[in-house]
Amino acid sequence: MQRTLHKNYFQRFWSYHYPSWAGHFLDNWITRTLQGNLEPMKEVANTIKNHKPLILDWFKAQGRLSSGAVEGLNLKAKLTIKKAYSFRTLNGLITALYHTLGQLPEPKSIHKFC
């Protein structure tokens, strides 16, 4: 029940329009959460505390930024890692990631396959 209250109260954070007011809200929420007795919520509060400047950047951008491009790259990386599961070396995986994410051309093979 208490976790739900913390979570629902935090939803107010997204209604702020100015970084300074949002920062005051975060400071207040973090302090109240760290004084509570819910360990998982304390972990969330510490994570938010550590990333506070980055979170407040969203307000400075006035909501005009989207993380869609980053999420797309993450999905491509995860799929490439899954496909490269049988690679024998880490260098093979790194090369596959460079080629997939950077759309690099395939290197000329030193092996000749018959």
DSSP file (Angstrom, degrees, kcal/mol; ACC not computed):
  #  RESIDUE AA STRUCTURE BP1 BP2  ACC     N-H-->O    O-->H-N    N-H-->O    O-->H-N    TCO  KAPPA ALPHA  PHI   PSI    X-CA   Y-CA   Z-CA
    1    1 A M     >        0   0    0      0, 0.0     4,-1.9     0, 0.0     5,-0.1   0.000 360.0 360.0 360.0 -45.6    0.0    0.0    0.0
    2    2 A Q  H  >  +     0   0    0      1,-0.2     4,-2.2     2,-0.2     5,-0.2   0.872 360.0  55.0 -65.7 -36.0    2.7    2.4    0.9
    3    3 A R  H  > S+     0   0    0      1,-0.2     4,-2.6     2,-0.2    -1,-0.2   0.908 106.9  51.0 -62.3 -41.6    4.6    1.7   -2.3
    4    4 A T  H  > S+     0   0    0      1,-0.2     4,-3.0     2,-0.2     5,-0.2   0.884 108.2  52.4 -63.1 -39.1    1.5    2.6   -4.3
    5    5 A L  H  X S+     0   0    0     -4,-1.9     4,-2.5     2,-0.2    -2,-0.2   0.922 110.8  46.7 -63.4 -43.8    1.2    5.8   -2.4
    6    6 A H  H  X S+     0   0    0     -4,-2.2     4,-2.0     2,-0.2    -2,-0.2   0.928 114.9  47.3 -62.0 -44.7    4.8    6.8   -3.2
    7    7 A K  H  X S+     0   0    0     -4,-2.6     4,-1.0     2,-0.2    -2,-0.2   0.928 114.0  45.7 -64.6 -46.1    4.4    5.8   -6.8
    8    8 A N  H >< S+     0   0    0     -4,-3.0     3,-0.5     1,-0.2     4,-0.4   0.886 111.8  52.0 -65.7 -38.8    1.1    7.7   -7.3
    9    9 A Y  H >< S+     0   0    0     -4,-2.5     3,-1.4    -5,-0.2     4,-0.3   0.875 104.1  58.2 -64.1 -36.5    2.5   10.8   -5.5
   10   10 A F  H >< S+     0   0    0     -4,-2.0     3,-2.1     1,-0.3     4,-0.4   0.783  88.1  74.9 -65.6 -26.0    5.5   10.7   -7.9
   11   11 A Q  G X< S+     0   0    0     -4,-1.0     3,-1.0    -3,-0.5    -1,-0.3   0.769  82.8  69.2 -58.6 -24.6    3.1   11.0  -10.9
   12   12 A R  G X  S+     0   0    0     -3,-1.4     3,-1.9    -4,-0.4     4,-0.4   0.783  81.9  76.2 -61.8 -26.3    2.7   14.6   -9.9
   13   13 A F  G X  S+     0   0    0     -3,-2.1     3,-1.3    -4,-0.3    -1,-0.2   0.863  88.4  56.3 -53.1 -40.0    6.3   15.1  -11.0
   14   14 A W  G <  S+     0   0    0     -3,-1.0    -1,-0.3    -4,-0.4    -2,-0.2   0.564  94.6  67.8 -75.1  -7.3    5.3   15.0  -14.7
   15   15 A S  G <  S+     0   0    0     -3,-1.9    -1,-0.3    -4,-0.2    -2,-0.2   0.583  78.2 101.8 -87.6  -9.4    2.8   17.9  -14.3
   16   16 A Y    <   -     0   0    0     -3,-1.3    -3,-0.0    -4,-0.4     0, 0.0  -0.422  50.9-167.4 -75.1 151.1    5.5   20.5  -13.6
   17   17 A H        +     0   0    0     -2,-0.1    -1,-0.1     1,-0.1    45,-0.1   0.568  67.3  62.3-111.6 -15.9    6.5   22.8  -16.4
   18   18 A Y  S  > S-     0   0    0      1,-0.1     4,-2.3    44,-0.0     5,-0.2  -0.924  72.5-136.6-118.6 138.2    9.7   24.3  -15.0
   19   19 A P  H  > S+     0   0    0      0, 0.0     4,-2.6     0, 0.0     5,-0.2   0.854 103.6  56.1 -58.4 -36.7   12.9   22.5  -14.1
   20   20 A S  H  > S+     0   0    0      2,-0.2     4,-2.1     1,-0.2     5,-0.2   0.929 110.3  43.5 -65.9 -43.7   13.3   24.4  -10.8
   21   21 A W  H  > S+     0   0    0      2,-0.2     4,-2.3     1,-0.2    -1,-0.2   0.899 114.4  50.5 -67.7 -39.0    9.9   23.4   -9.5
   22   22 A A  H  X S+     0   0    0     -4,-2.3     4,-2.6     1,-0.2    -2,-0.2   0.891 109.2  52.6 -64.1 -38.0   10.4   19.8  -10.7
   23   23 A G  H  X S+     0   0    0     -4,-2.6     4,-2.5    -5,-0.2    -2,-0.2   0.899 108.6  49.3 -64.0 -41.1   13.7   19.8   -8.9
   24   24 A H  H  X S+     0   0    0     -4,-2.1     4,-2.3     2,-0.2    -2,-0.2   0.909 111.1  50.2 -63.5 -41.5   12.2   20.9   -5.7
   25   25 A F  H  X S+     0   0    0     -4,-2.3     4,-3.0     2,-0.2     5,-0.2   0.941 110.7  49.3 -61.4 -46.4    9.5   18.2   -6.0
   26   26 A L  H  X S+     0   0    0     -4,-2.6     4,-3.0     1,-0.2     5,-0.2   0.921 110.1  50.7 -59.8 -44.5   12.2   15.6   -6.6
   27   27 A D  H  X S+     0   0    0     -4,-2.5     4,-2.3     1,-0.2    -1,-0.2   0.928 113.5  45.5 -58.7 -45.0   14.2   16.7   -3.6
   28   28 A N  H  X S+     0   0    0     -4,-2.3     4,-2.4     2,-0.2    -2,-0.2   0.921 114.6  47.3 -64.2 -45.4   11.1   16.5   -1.4
   29   29 A W  H  X S+     0   0    0     -4,-3.0     4,-2.4     1,-0.2    -2,-0.2   0.910 112.3  49.4 -64.8 -42.5   10.0   13.1   -2.8
   30   30 A I  H  X S+     0   0    0     -4,-3.0     4,-2.7    -5,-0.2    -1,-0.2   0.926 111.7  48.9 -62.8 -45.2   13.5   11.6   -2.4
   31   31 A T  H  X S+     0   0    0     -4,-2.3     4,-1.3    -5,-0.2    -2,-0.2   0.934 113.7  45.8 -60.7 -47.4   13.8   12.8    1.2
   32   32 A R  H  X S+     0   0    0     -4,-2.4     4,-0.5     1,-0.2    -1,-0.2   0.889 114.4  48.5 -63.8 -39.1   10.4   11.4    2.1
   33   33 A T  H >< S+     0   0    0     -4,-2.4     3,-1.0     1,-0.2     5,-0.3   0.905 109.3  51.3 -69.7 -41.4   11.1    8.1    0.4
   34   34 A L  H 3< S+     0   0    0     -4,-2.7    -1,-0.2     1,-0.2    -2,-0.2   0.754 106.9  55.2 -68.8 -22.6   14.5    7.7    2.0
   35   35 A Q  H 3< S+     0   0    0     -4,-1.3    -1,-0.2    -5,-0.2    -2,-0.2   0.617  97.2  85.1 -82.1 -12.5   13.0    8.3    5.4
   36   36 A G  S << S-     0   0    0     -3,-1.0    -3,-0.1    -4,-0.5     6,-0.0  -0.031  85.1-119.2 -77.6-172.8   10.4    5.5    4.8
   37   37 A N  S    S+     0   0    0      4,-0.0     2,-0.8     5,-0.0    -3,-0.1   0.205  74.8 109.6-117.0  14.9   11.0    1.8    5.5
   38   38 A L     >  -     0   0    0     -5,-0.3     4,-1.9     1,-0.2     5,-0.2  -0.818  48.2-165.7 -95.7 106.9   10.5    0.4    1.9
   39   39 A E  H  > S+     0   0    0     -2,-0.8     4,-2.0     1,-0.2    -1,-0.2   0.892  86.0  53.0 -61.1 -43.4   13.9   -0.8    0.7
   40   40 A P  H  > S+     0   0    0      0, 0.0     4,-1.8     0, 0.0    -1,-0.2   0.899 110.9  48.0 -61.2 -37.0   12.9   -1.1   -3.0
   41   41 A M  H  > S+     0   0    0      1,-0.2     4,-2.6     2,-0.2    -2,-0.2   0.832 107.4  56.2 -70.9 -31.4   11.5    2.4   -3.0
   42   42 A K  H  X S+     0   0    0     -4,-1.9     4,-2.4     2,-0.2    -1,-0.2   0.884 106.1  51.1 -65.3 -37.4   14.8    3.6   -1.3
   43   43 A E  H  X S+     0   0    0     -4,-2.0     4,-2.2     2,-0.2    -2,-0.2   0.915 110.7  48.2 -64.3 -42.7   16.7    2.1   -4.2
   44   44 A V  H  X S+     0   0    0     -4,-1.8     4,-2.7     2,-0.2     5,-0.2   0.927 111.2  50.8 -62.0 -44.8   14.5    3.9   -6.7
   45   45 A A  H  X S+     0   0    0     -4,-2.6     4,-2.4     1,-0.2    -2,-0.2   0.895 110.5  48.8 -61.6 -41.0   14.9    7.2   -4.8
   46   46 A N  H  X S+     0   0    0     -4,-2.4     4,-2.3     2,-0.2    -1,-0.2   0.893 110.9  50.6 -66.9 -38.7   18.7    6.8   -4.8
   47   47 A T  H  X S+     0   0    0     -4,-2.2     4,-1.5     2,-0.2    -2,-0.2   0.931 112.5  46.3 -63.2 -45.1   18.7    6.0   -8.6
   48   48 A I  H  < S+     0   0    0     -4,-2.7     4,-0.4     1,-0.2    -2,-0.2   0.897 111.0  53.2 -63.9 -39.5   16.6    9.1   -9.2
   49   49 A K  H >< S+     0   0    0     -4,-2.4     3,-0.8     1,-0.2    -1,-0.2   0.905 109.6  48.1 -61.2 -41.8   18.9   11.2   -6.9
   50   50 A N  H 3< S+     0   0    0     -4,-2.3    -1,-0.2     1,-0.2    -2,-0.2   0.782 120.2  37.5 -69.9 -27.0   22.0   10.0   -8.9
   51   51 A H  T 3X S+     0   0    0     -4,-1.5     4,-2.3    -5,-0.2     3,-0.4   0.203  80.0 117.8-109.2  14.2   20.3   10.8  -12.2
   52   52 A K  H <> S+     0   0    0     -3,-0.8     4,-2.6    -4,-0.4     5,-0.2   0.880  73.4  51.3 -54.3 -47.4   18.5   14.0  -11.2
   53   53 A P  H  > S+     0   0    0      0, 0.0     4,-1.0     0, 0.0    -1,-0.2   0.902 112.3  47.5 -59.5 -38.5   20.3   16.4  -13.6
   54   54 A L  H  > S+     0   0    0     -3,-0.4     4,-0.5     2,-0.2     3,-0.2   0.883 111.5  50.4 -68.9 -37.4   19.6   14.1  -16.6
   55   55 A I  H >< S+     0   0    0     -4,-2.3     3,-1.3     1,-0.2     4,-0.5   0.909 108.4  52.1 -65.8 -42.0   15.9   13.8  -15.6
   56   56 A L  H >X S+     0   0    0     -4,-2.6     4,-1.5     1,-0.3     3,-0.6   0.712  92.9  74.4 -69.8 -19.4   15.5   17.5  -15.3
   57   57 A D  H 3X S+     0   0    0     -4,-1.0     4,-1.9     1,-0.2    -1,-0.3   0.806  86.1  65.1 -60.5 -28.3   17.0   17.9  -18.8
   58   58 A W  H <<>S+     0   0    0     -3,-1.3     5,-1.9    -4,-0.5     6,-0.2   0.896 102.4  47.1 -61.0 -39.6   13.6   16.7  -20.0
   59   59 A F  H X45S+     0   0    0     -3,-0.6     3,-1.0    -4,-0.5    -1,-0.2   0.870 108.1  55.0 -70.3 -36.4   12.0   19.8  -18.6
   60   60 A K  H 3<5S+     0   0    0     -4,-1.5    -1,-0.2     1,-0.3    -2,-0.2   0.850 108.4  48.8 -64.8 -32.6   14.6   22.0  -20.2
   61   61 A A  T ><5S-     0   0    0     -4,-1.9     3,-1.5    -5,-0.1    -1,-0.3   0.490 108.9-131.3 -82.9  -3.4   13.9   20.5  -23.6
   62   62 A Q  T < 5 -     0   0    0     -3,-1.0    -3,-0.2     1,-0.3    -2,-0.1   0.815  61.7 -62.0  55.9  36.4   10.2   21.1  -22.9
   63   63 A G  T 3 <S+     0   0    0     -5,-1.9    -1,-0.3     1,-0.1    -4,-0.1   0.624 106.3 122.8  73.6  13.2    9.2   17.6  -23.8
   64   64 A R    <   +     0   0    0     -3,-1.5     2,-0.3    -6,-0.2    -2,-0.1   0.545  52.0  86.1 -85.4  -6.3   10.4   17.9  -27.4
   65   65 A L        -     0   0    0     -7,-0.2     2,-0.4     2,-0.0    -4,-0.0  -0.720  57.7-164.6 -98.6 145.5   12.9   15.0  -27.2
   66   66 A S        -     0   0    0     -2,-0.3     3,-0.4     1,-0.0     4,-0.2  -0.957  20.0-148.0-124.9 145.7   12.0   11.4  -27.8
   67   67 A S     >  +     0   0    0     -2,-0.4     4,-2.6     1,-0.2     5,-0.2   0.206  69.5 110.4 -94.3  16.0   14.1    8.4  -26.9
   68   68 A G  H  > S+     0   0    0      1,-0.2     4,-2.3     2,-0.2    -1,-0.2   0.891  75.2  49.9 -58.5 -43.5   12.8    6.5  -30.0
   69   69 A A  H  > S+     0   0    0     -3,-0.4     4,-2.1     2,-0.2    -1,-0.2   0.913 112.7  46.7 -64.5 -42.1   16.1    6.6  -31.8
   70   70 A V  H  > S+     0   0    0     -4,-0.2     4,-2.5     2,-0.2    -2,-0.2   0.916 111.7  50.9 -65.6 -42.8   18.0    5.3  -28.8
   71   71 A E  H  X S+     0   0    0     -4,-2.6     4,-2.3     1,-0.2    -1,-0.2   0.878 108.6  53.1 -62.7 -36.8   15.4    2.5  -28.2
   72   72 A G  H  X S+     0   0    0     -4,-2.3     4,-2.3    -5,-0.2    -1,-0.2   0.915 109.6  47.3 -63.7 -43.1   15.7    1.5  -31.8
   73   73 A L  H  X S+     0   0    0     -4,-2.1     4,-2.6     2,-0.2    -2,-0.2   0.894 110.5  52.8 -65.3 -39.0   19.5    1.2  -31.5
   74   74 A N  H  X S+     0   0    0     -4,-2.5     4,-2.6     2,-0.2    -2,-0.2   0.914 109.2  49.3 -61.5 -42.0   19.0   -0.8  -28.3
   75   75 A L  H  X S+     0   0    0     -4,-2.3     4,-2.4     2,-0.2    -2,-0.2   0.922 111.3  48.9 -63.6 -44.1   16.7   -3.2  -30.1
   76   76 A K  H  X S+     0   0    0     -4,-2.3     4,-2.3     1,-0.2    -1,-0.2   0.911 112.0  49.5 -60.9 -42.1   19.1   -3.7  -33.0
   77   77 A A  H  X S+     0   0    0     -4,-2.6     4,-2.5     2,-0.2    -2,-0.2   0.918 110.9  49.0 -64.1 -43.3   21.9   -4.3  -30.5
   78   78 A K  H  X S+     0   0    0     -4,-2.6     4,-2.2     1,-0.2    -1,-0.2   0.908 112.1  48.3 -63.5 -41.4   19.9   -6.9  -28.6
   79   79 A L  H  X S+     0   0    0     -4,-2.4     4,-2.3     2,-0.2    -1,-0.2   0.897 111.9  49.5 -65.8 -39.4   18.9   -8.7  -31.8
   80   80 A T  H  X S+     0   0    0     -4,-2.3     4,-2.1     2,-0.2    -2,-0.2   0.910 110.5  49.9 -65.5 -41.7   22.5   -8.7  -33.0
   81   81 A I  H  < S+     0   0    0     -4,-2.5    -1,-0.2     1,-0.2    -2,-0.2   0.898 110.8  50.4 -63.3 -39.5   23.7  -10.1  -29.7
   82   82 A K  H >< S+     0   0    0     -4,-2.2     3,-1.1     1,-0.2    -2,-0.2   0.911 112.2  46.4 -65.1 -41.8   21.0  -12.8  -29.8
   83   83 A K  H >< S+     0   0    0     -4,-2.3     3,-0.6     1,-0.2    -1,-0.2   0.835 111.0  53.5 -67.7 -31.9   22.1  -13.8  -33.4
   84   84 A A  G >< S+     0   0    0     -4,-2.1     3,-1.8     1,-0.2    -1,-0.2   0.207  73.0 113.7 -89.3  16.2   25.8  -13.8  -32.4
   85   85 A Y  G <  S+     0   0    0     -3,-1.1    -1,-0.2     1,-0.3    -2,-0.1   0.834  76.2  49.7 -57.8 -33.9   25.2  -16.2  -29.5
   86   86 A S  G <  S+     0   0    0     -3,-0.6    -1,-0.3    -4,-0.2    -2,-0.1   0.422  80.5 122.4 -90.0   3.5   27.2  -18.9  -31.1
   87   87 A F    <   -     0   0    0     -3,-1.8    -3,-0.0     1,-0.1     6,-0.0  -0.367  57.0-144.9 -64.2 145.1   30.2  -16.7  -32.0
   88   88 A R  S    S+     0   0    0     -2,-0.0     2,-0.3     1,-0.0    -1,-0.1   0.764  74.8  40.9 -85.1 -25.8   33.4  -18.1  -30.4
   89   89 A T  S  > S-     0   0    0      1,-0.1     4,-1.1     0, 0.0     3,-0.2  -0.864  72.8-127.3-125.5 157.7   35.1  -14.8  -29.6
   90   90 A L  H  > S+     0   0    0     -2,-0.3     4,-2.6     1,-0.2     5,-0.2   0.827 109.8  63.1 -67.4 -32.8   34.1  -11.4  -28.2
   91   91 A N  H  > S+     0   0    0      1,-0.2     4,-2.5     2,-0.2    -1,-0.2   0.856  98.7  55.0 -62.3 -34.2   35.7   -9.8  -31.2
   92   92 A G  H  > S+     0   0    0     -3,-0.2     4,-2.2     2,-0.2    -1,-0.2   0.911 109.7  46.2 -63.7 -42.2   33.2  -11.5  -33.5
   93   93 A L  H  X S+     0   0    0     -4,-1.1     4,-2.5     2,-0.2    -2,-0.2   0.916 111.9  50.6 -65.6 -44.0   30.4  -10.0  -31.5
   94   94 A I  H  X S+     0   0    0     -4,-2.6     4,-2.5     1,-0.2    -2,-0.2   0.914 111.0  49.1 -61.6 -42.8   31.9   -6.6  -31.5
   95   95 A T  H  X S+     0   0    0     -4,-2.5     4,-2.3     1,-0.2    -1,-0.2   0.914 110.3  50.9 -62.6 -43.1   32.4   -6.7  -35.3
   96   96 A A  H  X S+     0   0    0     -4,-2.2     4,-2.3     1,-0.2    -2,-0.2   0.899 110.6  49.4 -62.4 -40.4   28.8   -7.8  -35.7
   97   97 A L  H  X S+     0   0    0     -4,-2.5     4,-2.9     2,-0.2     5,-0.5   0.917 109.9  50.7 -65.2 -42.9   27.6   -4.9  -33.6
   98   98 A Y  H  X S+     0   0    0     -4,-2.5     4,-2.0     1,-0.2     6,-0.6   0.919 113.4  45.9 -59.9 -42.8   29.7   -2.4  -35.5
   99   99 A H  H  X S+     0   0    0     -4,-2.3     4,-0.6     4,-0.2     5,-0.3   0.880 117.6  42.2 -70.3 -37.6   28.3   -3.7  -38.8
  100  100 A T  H  < S+     0   0    0     -4,-2.3    -2,-0.2    -5,-0.2    -3,-0.2   0.948 123.7  34.0 -74.4 -48.6   24.7   -3.7  -37.7
  101  101 A L  H  < S+     0   0    0     -4,-2.9    -3,-0.2    -5,-0.2    -2,-0.2   0.829 127.9  36.9 -79.9 -32.1   24.6   -0.4  -35.8
  102  102 A G  H  < S-     0   0    0     -4,-2.0    -1,-0.2    -5,-0.5    -3,-0.2   0.478  98.4-131.9 -97.5  -2.9   27.0    1.5  -38.0
  103  103 A Q     <  +     0   0    0     -4,-0.6    -4,-0.2     1,-0.2    -3,-0.2   0.896  43.2 174.4  50.0  46.0   25.9   -0.1  -41.3
  104  104 A L        -     0   0    0     -6,-0.6    -1,-0.2    -5,-0.3    -2,-0.0  -0.480  35.4-100.0 -78.4 152.0   29.5   -0.7  -42.2
  105  105 A P        -     0   0    0      0, 0.0    -1,-0.1     0, 0.0    -2,-0.0  -0.361  43.4 -96.3 -69.9 153.9   30.3   -2.7  -45.3
  106  106 A E        -     0   0    0      1,-0.1     2,-0.1    -2,-0.0     3,-0.1  -0.497  43.3-117.6 -67.9 135.1   31.2   -6.3  -45.0
  107  107 A P        -     0   0    0      0, 0.0     2,-0.3     0, 0.0    -1,-0.1  -0.384  32.2 -97.8 -72.3 152.9   34.9   -6.8  -45.0
  108  108 A K        -     0   0    0      1,-0.1     2,-0.2    -2,-0.1     0, 0.0  -0.557  45.9-119.6 -68.8 132.0   36.6   -8.9  -47.7
  109  109 A S        -     0   0    0     -2,-0.3    -1,-0.1     1,-0.1    -3,-0.0  -0.481  12.4-153.1 -77.2 141.5   37.0  -12.3  -46.4
  110  110 A I  S    S+     0   0    0     -2,-0.2     2,-0.3     2,-0.0    -1,-0.1   0.565  78.6  80.2 -85.9  -9.9   40.5  -13.8  -46.1
  111  111 A H  S    S-     0   0    0      2,-0.0     2,-0.6     0, 0.0    -2,-0.1  -0.734  71.7-145.5 -97.2 146.2   39.0  -17.2  -46.5
  112  112 A K        -     0   0    0     -2,-0.3     2,-0.5     2,-0.0    -2,-0.0  -0.950  12.8-155.7-110.1 120.9   37.9  -18.7  -49.7
  113  113 A F              0   0    0     -2,-0.6    -2,-0.0     1,-0.1     0, 0.0  -0.826 360.0 360.0 -97.7 131.8   34.9  -20.9  -49.4
  114  114 A C              0   0    0     -2,-0.5    -1,-0.1     0, 0.0    -2,-0.0   0.445 360.0 360.0 -90.4 360.0   34.5  -23.5  -52.1
